[in-house]
Amino acid sequence: MTDNLNVTRNGQILEIVLNRPKGNAIDAKLSRRMGEVFASFRDDPELRVAILTGAGEKFFCGGWDLNAVADGEEYTGDFGEGGFGGFPEMDNLLKPVICAVNGYALGAGFEMLLNADFVVASDNAQFWLPEAQVGVAPDIATFLLPKIMPRVKAMELLLTGKRLSAEDAAGLGLVNSVVPQAQLLDHARELAHRIMKSAPLSVAAIKEVVRETETLSFADCYRDLRAGKWPEFEKMLASDDATEGAKAFQDRRDPAWKGC
């Protein structure tokens, strides 16, 4: 453990555990360290999926450390390469991040989930945004929630601090699945292994295209596809793996991905 993070390699999975008692809150120093960890994950060709969770059974992440705020840490300060939490602003992170929410996810600890690729939650998890009640506004949630859920529901979360249960969050499309807490990490690992059955270059291309087309029309998406504007997508098309899947299907065997 270093800098309130437990980082473990589990085969091709990188497991990152926030371990900062009492509430796994994040200050700028810890966020910058998380950015370094996610950058190392991004750059390591042997790693395919990251799982982020919290230590203990009560808190996934208590958000931005209010003690640091009271001591003068700035709202728009230096939170590291990937922004608050290490990955939400890391545009060149083309590998999946699974957040395994083991308890309370509040404030920025809830917001970081909005840029995760998968969110799985324990049945005791709760999600809420208390920022307006402590004199600030949530940034990521204000940017994204009205775009990914009904506006009236988003405004209720943003302006009232309403708490969501894990089942509530799943019903709003913010969580993939809800499981008993004792099964959470095993469930996240099972999901990671399912992802790793897909070709790594295909996964990277999908993440790239999702990012690049968020604000494009359908016609503009095809314009950029035909113009070859997506490097990871072009790399995928030119790869050996692009034909390996079909060959494996023909041979009735599992594909042997090379990542090239």
HELIX and SHEET records of a PDB file:
HELIX    1   1 ALA A   28  ASP A   43  1                                  16    
HELIX    2   2 LEU A   66  ALA A   70  1                                   5    
HELIX    3   3 ALA A  108  GLU A  111  1                                   4    
HELIX    4   4 MET A  112  ASN A  115  5                                   4    
HELIX    5   5 GLU A  131  VAL A  134  5                                   4    
HELIX    6   6 ASP A  139  ILE A  148  1                                  10    
HELIX    7   7 ARG A  151  THR A  160  1                                  10    
HELIX    8   8 ALA A  166  GLY A  171  1                                   6    
HELIX    9   9 GLN A  181  GLN A  183  5                                   3    
HELIX   10  10 LEU A  184  ILE A  195  1                                  12    
HELIX   11  11 PRO A  200  GLU A  212  1                                  13    
HELIX   12  12 PHE A  218  ARG A  226  1                                   9    
HELIX   13  13 PRO A  231  LEU A  237  1                                   7    
HELIX   14  14 ASP A  241  ASP A  251  1                                  11    
SHEET    1   A 6 LEU A   5  ASN A  10  0                                        
SHEET    2   A 6 ILE A  13  LEU A  18 -1                                        
SHEET    3   A 6 VAL A  49  GLY A  54  1                                        
SHEET    4   A 6 VAL A  97  VAL A 101  1                                        
SHEET    5   A 6 PHE A 118  SER A 122  1                                        
SHEET    6   A 6 SER A 177  VAL A 179  1                                        
SHEET    1   B 4 PHE A  59  CYS A  61  0                                        
SHEET    2   B 4 TYR A 104  LEU A 106  1                                        
SHEET    3   B 4 GLN A 126  TRP A 128  1                                        
SHEET    4   B 4 LEU A 164  SER A 165 -1                                        
END                                                                             
